[in-house]
Amino acid sequence: MPSRNKKAWKTFIVSLTAVMSMSVLAACGNDSKDTAQPQDNSKVVVKYKGGEITEKEFELEQNMMRFISPESAQLLTMDPFKEYLAKQGVTYEYLYANASEDAKKAAKTQADDLVKKNKDAMGEEQFKKALEEQKLTEQDFSNYMLKILTVMEDQKNKVTEDEIKKQFESDKEGYTIISVRHVLIGFKDAEGNERKKEDALKLANEVKSKLEKGEDFAKVAKEYSEDPGSKDNGGLYENKEARTWVPQFKEKALTLPLNKISDPVETDYGYHIMKVESRKEVTFDTLSDIQKDTIHADLASAKVDNFMKNELNDLIEKMDLPKSEASGESKGSTDEGTKDSEKSEKSGK
């Protein structure tokens, strides 16, 4: 629950590409199209140096997003979000076309494995049904993942060991391994109704009092905590990196004396009563392969993000996306991509 991953949507998609899983989004168009498919005569909605995206291809992009991340489908009613999605698609299409053959070969193995894992996890029939509900095929999914994974693999190949070490040193504390128990009293009750801050704080202090009197933390957490991620585990998050938590929770987890009951710690989720059970600092030499791989992938993702921010606008020549029915509601929503697009139009790009 105290995860730091509450991101604005304009940074949400690219950041997920580091994960190499079903939660990966992006890539419009497809230079590996099956020639047996019907010819695409739909309108060109994005034209960029070296390629274009048709309305049909952009529709497939949106359908793929609904399949991969159903909880984010509502965002597709927002025109600024759709523009961002299209720009990200251009990014992946362009970087894929310029990726090395070694990256494509490695990504093909990863994509095949990803398809198999998802079929095994969902069951082959359910996997097929879920795709069909979004007017997709298994080949669509495979091609889509191949492009994402190729770009990420190519960008990872450009990350140096010195960059990985520098990134680690920039947030060394964040890699500290911590086991912490907590009880969350949320700003919404179990029924989803809003709870006043003063009421949440009062209840949090009552929980603190019980714990300080010696009541079993696991028992109290199961009774009072409103964090579904740890409630049934006695409030325990075991051996987690501090950097994965929101700033207030992270800071307290790093500084609270071991086995001491904290005062209520306020985050966006509510008030947390915490007890740190163990804390282990790490050095670069003691990082696990998984931790190094995570840093490696984060840096590769950052390179993609940097490309979008600093190079993409010079590539896009035309963008004429279909408007959402609810576009009037999203006029107040702006993002860097929208502003950049307006800037490009004024400059005649």
Beta strands, then each sheet from edge to edge (+ up, - down):
strand 1: 44-48
strand 2: 51-54
strand 3: 177-186
strand 4: 236-241
strand 5: 265-267
strand 6: 270-280
strand 7: 316-319
sheet 1: 2+ 1- 7+
sheet 2: 4+ 3- 6+ 5-
end
